[in-house]
Amino acid sequence: MKQKFHYATITEAIEQLHKQGYTLDFNLQKDKLVADGKEYAATDFEIADLYRYEGQSDPGDEANVYALASASGVKGLLVSGYGISAESESEETIKQLHYKYLQENS
């Protein structure tokens, strides 16, 4: 699925995606997504939409907003830094999600 909208800020993207049913706020821990005390296998999810934000003057403001969905209907958001602010522990899992996303959209 390709980006349908462009949101000016991360906050706007999150608000609009919540309205579209992406209500869980995921944290990534190695190969798991964690939200509301529950753990989900990251491999069960696909990127439904992706928004990238680059800081104008501060590389620490760089982030990706992932709208993630599973085949079972679980939907949520993962906000992840990239570049300097990326977490190396979860980098491989994000790469795998990106790979699936690119394969489906090429």
CORVENLIN-V858153 format. One record per pair of residues at least 12 apart in sequence whose C-alpha atoms are under 8 Angstrom apart, sorted by sequence separation. I is the first residue (numbers start at 1). GAP is how many residues later the second one is. D is the distance in whole Angstrom. If there is no record, write none. Layout:
i = [I:I]
gap = [GAP:GAP]
d = [D:D]
This chain:
i = [24:31:52:65:66:51:52:65:66:50:51:65:66:50:51:64:65:50:63:64:49:50:63:64:48:49:63:64:47:48:49:62:63:47:48:61:62:47:48:60:62:46:47:45:46:62:45:46:59:60:45:59:60:44:45:59:44:13:10:9:6:22:3:22:1:2:3:22:1:3:17:26:28:47:14:24:25:26:27:42:46:47:13:23:24:25:26:27:45:22:23:24:25:26:47:48:21:22:23:43:46:47:10:21:22:46:18:30:31:17:29:30:29:28:31:14:30:1:1:2:1]
gap = [12:12:12:12:12:13:13:13:13:14:14:14:14:15:15:15:15:16:16:16:17:17:17:17:18:18:18:18:19:19:19:19:19:20:20:20:20:21:21:21:21:22:22:23:23:23:24:24:24:24:25:25:25:26:26:26:27:38:43:44:45:45:46:46:47:47:47:47:48:48:50:50:50:50:51:51:51:51:51:51:51:51:52:52:52:52:52:52:52:53:53:53:53:53:53:53:54:54:54:54:54:54:55:55:55:55:58:59:59:60:60:60:61:62:62:63:63:100:103:103:104]
d = [8:8:4:7:5:6:6:6:6:7:5:5:8:6:7:6:7:5:7:5:6:6:5:6:8:5:4:7:6:5:7:6:6:6:6:8:6:5:6:8:7:6:7:6:6:8:5:6:8:7:4:7:6:6:7:8:7:8:7:8:8:7:6:7:6:7:7:8:6:8:7:6:8:7:8:6:6:6:6:7:6:7:8:6:4:5:5:8:8:5:5:6:6:8:8:8:7:4:7:8:7:6:7:8:6:7:8:6:7:8:8:5:6:6:6:8:7:8:8:7:6]
